[in-house]
């Protein structure tokens, strides 16, 4: 049985070989593979349809919702097919894959000398977003949950470290993030996934209560670090555009629980805004509304039909 290091060397050679294939050759296979995934994976198809029903309700008929669901599966497969190109990125060619827009919002926030919290999500190609920025601008820190499989975790950590990006493990990350912010650095947090009840706060997302991790609001309130939203989306030709939005003003009333709830609600509202612009490029296969107040885990699963 090959060791983990040997497997990583094999994966490294494969990714570099795959990265030499013209990227436009992957588009048709990605669309076909996305349809195959959609039709064969009942579990994730059910979850995605449920999420789309929650988010758009009666504004999308059944036919439109199914089409959007298929497009989201195709998008995610395309992101997977793009991993070899992301893995092989360097500063000289990253500009062919991603363009930055409205970066003055980030630089204005950095002038406050309190570090910056970047509000990010599983949208567009989120791996390309952090790596491309670190290669073309300056290295940033990202918070990530460790993956249970050691080999996959090692590979993903290596991928995310391209360009100097520093990965902070989500487990026990609070003190490390405080130290990074005190040095005036940038920390990106993906805030769009379901949180356990003890980790999150219940605030609206697409009009329905969603348990959202409260760490970003706590960090902003404790440090005064500005929160700058960012997202990236795939343009028709396959190029990505990374868009920085204006800093989200921090609401401070003196009531900590209320402040956490109101600021987290603002973060959700901001993410919802750009997801509505390009809904096919968000991660609909995740059970975003799973945790609900006063609802058992068994009923949570039943709500999604899985």
N, C-alpha and C positions, 0 to 999 in steps of 0.2 A: 504493500500500500504506500503510494508516494506520500512524503511528508508535506506539511502545509507550505513550506518554502518552495518545494519542488512544484507543487500545484500552482503557486503564485508565479513561478518562472514560466510554466506552461501557458498560463493565462496571459502573461505579459507578451509572450511571443504571438499568441493568437490575436490579441487586441491590436498589436502593431501590424500584423499582416492584414487584418480586416480593415484597419484604418487606411490602407493603401488603395482600397476599392473606391472608385468615384462615388461621392455621396449621392448623386442623383440616381444611381443604380439601385439604391435601397428603397426608393419611394414606392414603387409598385409592389415589391415583395412585402413592405411594411403594411400597406393597405390591405393586401390579401391576408396576411397573417393576423391583422387586427380583426377582420371579419371572421376568420376561423376561430379566434379566441372568443369573440362575442357569441358565436353560435354554439360553441362547445362548453363554455364555462358558465353553467347555469347559476352558480353561487354568486359570482361577481356581477353577472348580468342582472340578477334580481336586486342586488344591492344598488347598482347604478340606477336602475329604473325607479327604485324607491326614493333615492336621493333626488332624482330629477323631478319626481312628482311632488316632493316636499318643497323643492326650491321654486318651481315654476307653476305648480298647481294647474289651474284651468287656463293659463295663458298659452300652454302648449297642448295641442291635441295628441292623441296616442301615436299617430303616424310621425309627427314632428319630434316627439320625445324619443321614439325608437331610432329615428335617423340621427339625432344628437347623441344618443347613447352609442351607436355604432361608430360615429366620428370620434368620440372620446376614447374608445378602445383602440382605434387606428392611430390616434395621436400618441397614446402611451406606448404602443409598439414602435412607433417611429422614434420616440425618445430612447427606447431600449436599443434600437438599431444604430442610434447616433453615439452610443457609448464609446465605441472604438475611436471615433474622431475626437471626442472629448478627451479620452485617455492619451491621445497622441498630440494634444494641443501644446503649442509653445507660443511665446510672445510674438514671434514673427508672423504667425498665421491665424492667431485667435480673432483678429479683426475681420477675417473672411466669414466667421461664423456668427459674430455678435457685435451689435452696435449699441452704444450708450446714449441715452437721451435725458436731458434735464438734470445733469449731475450737479448743477449748482445747488440743488436742495440738500444734497449730502455735504458738500463743502461748507455751506452756510451753517449746517448743524455742527460740523467739526470745529468751527471757529469758537464754539462755546467752551471748548476744552474740558468737556465732561465725558468724552467718549460718545459713541452713537450706537443706538439699538436699531437695527434694520429689520423691519417687519416684512417677512418673506412667506412664501407658501409653496405648495406642490403644484406649481402652475408653469405652463410652458415647458422648458427644459431647465429644471431648478439646479441640476448638477452643473450644467454649462454656465449658468448664471454666476455662481460663486467662483468657479475656476477661471472663467473668462475675465472677471473683474480683478482677481488676484494677479493674473498674468499681465493685464494691460494697464492696471492702475497701481494698486498696492495690496499686499496680503491682508486678508480679513480673517476673523474667527467665525466658525459656524458651530452651533450646538446640534449634536446628533445623538440619537438613541442607539446604543450598541446593538448589533444584530446577533441573534442567538448562535447562528452557525459561525464558528471561528474563522473558517476560510473565507466565507462571504464578507464577514466583518473586516477582515484584513484587507481584502481586495477593495471594498468600498472606501475604507479609510485611506488607502493608497491613492485611489482615484480622487478623492476629495482634497488630498494634500497637494495636488498638482498646482504649480504656480506659487506655492508657499502658503496656501490656505491652511490654517491651523484648526483642527477639529477638537472641540471640547465635548467630552462625554456628558450626556444629559444627566447621568447618575452622579449626584454630588457636584453639580456644575455651578451652583449659585456663588460660592466664594471665589471660584476661578473667574467667573464673569465679572464680579466686582473688581478683582485685581486688574483685569484687562481694560475695563472701562476707566479705572483710575489712571491708567497709562495713556488714556486718550484714544484708544483703539476702537475699531468697528466690530460689532458682534451681530451676526445675523441669526434670527430665530424663526423657524417655520412654525406658524401658529394656527394652521388651518385644520389640524386633525383633532379627533375626539380626545378629550382628557378624562381621566378617572375623576370621580366626584370629589375626592379629597385633594386633587391637584388643580381643579379648575373652578370656574365660576359660571353660573347659568345665565347666558345673555343671548339675545336674538342673533340668528344668522339666517338670512333669507326668510325672515318672518317667523321662524320656529326656534324655540329654546334649544341652544347647543352648549354643551359643557366645553368651555374653552380654557386652555391653560392660563393661569393667572400670573405666571412668572414675569412676563414682559411688563405688565402693569406695575408689579411690585418693584422690579428693578428700576423702572422709570421714576416711580414715586420716591424711592429710597436714594437714588443717585442724582436725579435731575437730568439724566442722559436723554437727549432728544430722540424721539422715535420717528424714523423716516421709512415710509413704505416703498417697496420696490417690487416690480414684477417683470417678467419677460414673456414675449409671445412670438410664435413662429409666423413669419410673414409668408405670403403665397409662394415665393421662390425658395423657401426653406431657410432663409436667413432669420436670425433672431434679433429682436429689439428689446433692450433692457431699459425700462422706464422708471425713473425716480419721481416720486410724488412729494408734494410739500410736507414738511414736518407736521405731525399730528399734535396740536396743542394739548398739553397735559392739563387735565382737570384736577384741581386740588381743592377740597372743601374742608379737610381736617378730619373727615369721617373715613377711615382707612378702607373699610369694607365697601362703602359706597363709591369711593374713588377707584378701587380696583374694578368694581363692576362697570362703572361708567366708562372708564378708559378702555377696558377690554371690549366693551360694546362698540366703541369707536373703531377699534382695530378690525373687528368683524365687519363692520359696515364698509370700511375701506376695501377689504379683500372682496367683499361681495360686489362692490362697484366694478372692479376690473374683471372679475369672473363673468359678470353679465355681458361684458364686451366680447369675450372670446370663450363662451361656456364649454366648447369642445376641448379646450386645453387645460381643464382642471381635472383633479384626481377623484372622479365620481365613484370609483369602485371601493372607496373607503367608507365605513359606516360612521359618517360624520355626526349623525344625530342619535347615536346608540345610547349614550348615557343620558338619562332623563331623571329629574327629581322624583324620588319615591317610587321608581320602577325597578323591579327585580331584574337580575341578569338574564334569567330565563325568558322573561317577557321582552326584554330588550332584543334578544335574538329572534324571538317570534315576530316582533314588529317588522324585522327585515326579511322574514321568510326563510331564514337560514338556521 
